[in-house]
């Protein structure tokens, strides 16, 4: 039977706030365990929560960027479940009156646009972190993360393939970075994704039995886990077995999902309104003020890069996919007004160095003014492209400005008399190769140009050296 895959995503985003969702404890990452805790986030009796205003603003900003309707009246609820990393034995979240609903995000799939509808975006607090000792018979709990502001983005079951899920997450991450609500660092847990997946006969409208997949720490892992789970469910039905509604964990080492527990329903959590927090009314004035402060989003920036800078859609797409790369490009163009050349360097050599060093366009160390200075060296013939690439690499490693590195190593030789002296020396040293060229062997010219570059330690202007050598050979 031909089955259709149906996927819905739940994306948890840690918000860029200095303090936790309901108390003043720091949200700084990487500090010693249980040093950023207080009676509120540890759930001590009588400790009262207070809503983080900045977290509310960031969540509303995201909701507006994703075309959501903002609820003018919203409240928090208690979601009850027992787990060692949840000190209160309930999580303050939102249930029947979320902060926002009915948004959408457009993705590109199979050469066309597709709208993925969002069910809701709401606020909640994070749980702590369990630390399992390798080979040990016990676990430790770090409550530093407990109470950290989380924004949950829930899609409708509109996604039809693991590739669409990957595209959605990539687009969503870009928007979150543009509105600067989170650093989206999956390694530090700032962006986490759970997926609900089911299959159904093609053409059927009723949803099949779903499984929830957790423990996916990268977008690539999300795609791999969903590919495996869709295949597993198809094989179950093909052999006459039934799919059980459950939560499964992705094992990246074995490339498969394992059963974790039966899937809870909403009534299992015994939701009820949080009695220690008042309902919130979002005023029209506050909403309008946040809407006016929204920055330029990826789609608008993409269109501007094409029209204002004359970039191709491919170039604009690559640059605007990473806000830091797009910022770097625009800063460089301010001091070197050749957008195409800048785009090639940012997307090419600089991006390769960012990738190989594990840095980002914000932390690479080579400033936009450094890159524009390097490009000016190529422009005025004081450096070849090869020299510039080498200088860029050394600059990343040493922290020195690439233009200074070129000056220290010696600028490109563009003086005709100086080059002719070297060319005549090379011709004298290689009479057989000269004879080969004159007998029609074009590869001989490449060898001779290489010898000129060797004699000048790579400093000869390549095109000028080639032209002068060719002219000399034809004359002689």
PyMOL commands that set and color helices and strands:
alter all, ss='L'
color gray80, all
select helices_A, chain A and resi 53-65+162-178+219-238+266-269+284-292+298-309+313-320+323-335+339-357+368-379+385-398+402-409+416-429+431-438+443-455+462-475
alter helices_A, ss='H'
color red, helices_A
select strands_A, chain A and resi 3-14+69-70+73-74+77-80+90-93+100-109+112-125+129-132+139-142+149-155+191-201+211-216+246-251+256-262+272-273+280-281
alter strands_A, ss='S'
color yellow, strands_A
deselect
rebuild
show_as cartoon
